[in-house]
């Protein structure tokens, strides 16, 4: 089945913030972060049900190199990305986005 990725509006802000932070640490690191996010999103689209359910019907896919995870839910043929979130942030923030 082909899935369509749908992003909550907050996800763009989270990505922009993380990209800027990594880019300020080292030039090019922000791009590497985005590449890792892109990789995990591709894997989610290929096998969305292979990741653990962590809250209600929301699943989590953890990035390999960076301390971030993608939180998403599957609705019909859509994958709704709820958050791309740093592992040390309070999960209540994304849990309220249902």
PyMOL commands that set and color helices and strands:
alter all, ss='L'
color gray80, all
select helices_A, chain A and resi 9-25+29-46+48-50+92-95
alter helices_A, ss='H'
color red, helices_A
select strands_A, chain A and resi 4-7+52-55+58-62+68-75+78-86
alter strands_A, ss='S'
color yellow, strands_A
deselect
rebuild
show_as cartoon
